């Protein structure tokens, strides 16, 4: 998706919010944040379950996953 600014087109990237977000945010236990494309994150079965589960995980609302045990 591109945005037109006075004749110039600048790339515009999707965010981490909403059910159709292009990116997800992975947060390690030491606070480092990694923003990755959703399609790549979904290659992990665990992350896929957390993001696409039936609403039991808050992660599928915020598109943020905090790994409390992974530094």
C-alpha positions as CSV (number, residue, x, y, z in Angstrom):
1,X,0.0,0.0,0.0
2,X,1.4,3.4,-0.9
3,X,0.4,6.9,0.1
4,X,0.5,9.8,-2.4
5,X,2.1,13.0,-1.1
6,X,2.2,15.7,-3.7
7,X,3.0,13.5,-6.6
8,X,5.5,11.3,-4.6
9,X,4.5,7.9,-3.5
10,X,5.9,6.7,-0.2
11,X,5.5,3.2,1.1
12,X,3.1,2.8,4.0
13,X,3.3,-0.3,6.1
14,X,0.5,-2.0,8.1
15,X,0.6,-1.9,11.9
16,X,0.2,-4.4,14.7
17,X,-3.4,-3.6,15.6
18,X,-6.6,-5.3,14.7
19,X,-7.4,-8.8,13.4
20,X,-6.0,-8.2,9.9
21,X,-2.7,-6.6,11.1
22,X,0.3,-7.2,8.9
23,X,2.7,-7.4,11.8
24,X,2.8,-8.8,15.3
25,X,4.9,-7.8,18.2
26,X,6.9,-10.4,20.1
27,X,8.3,-9.3,23.5
28,X,11.0,-11.3,25.3
29,X,11.2,-11.5,29.1
30,X,13.9,-8.9,29.2
31,X,11.7,-6.4,27.4
32,X,13.2,-6.6,23.9
33,X,10.5,-6.1,21.3
34,X,10.5,-7.7,17.8
35,X,8.0,-6.7,15.2
36,X,7.7,-9.4,12.6
37,X,5.4,-10.0,9.7
38,X,2.3,-12.0,10.8
39,X,2.7,-14.5,8.1
40,X,6.2,-15.4,9.3
41,X,5.2,-15.5,13.0
42,X,2.4,-17.9,12.1
43,X,4.9,-20.6,11.0
44,X,5.3,-21.3,14.7
45,X,2.5,-23.6,15.9
46,X,2.5,-22.0,19.4
47,X,2.3,-18.4,18.1
48,X,-0.4,-19.4,15.6
49,X,-2.5,-20.9,18.4
50,X,-2.0,-17.8,20.5
51,X,-3.0,-15.4,17.7
52,X,-5.8,-17.4,16.1
53,X,-7.3,-19.2,19.1
54,X,-11.0,-18.8,20.0
55,X,-10.5,-15.7,22.2
56,X,-9.0,-17.5,25.2
57,X,-5.7,-15.6,24.7
58,X,-5.6,-11.8,25.0
59,X,-2.8,-11.9,22.4
60,X,-5.3,-12.4,19.5
61,X,-6.8,-9.0,20.3
62,X,-3.5,-7.0,20.7
63,X,-1.2,-8.9,18.4
64,X,1.4,-8.8,21.1
65,X,2.9,-11.9,22.6
66,X,5.0,-11.7,25.8
67,X,7.3,-14.6,26.3
68,X,7.9,-14.5,30.1
69,X,10.3,-17.4,30.1
70,X,12.4,-16.5,27.0
71,X,15.1,-13.8,27.4
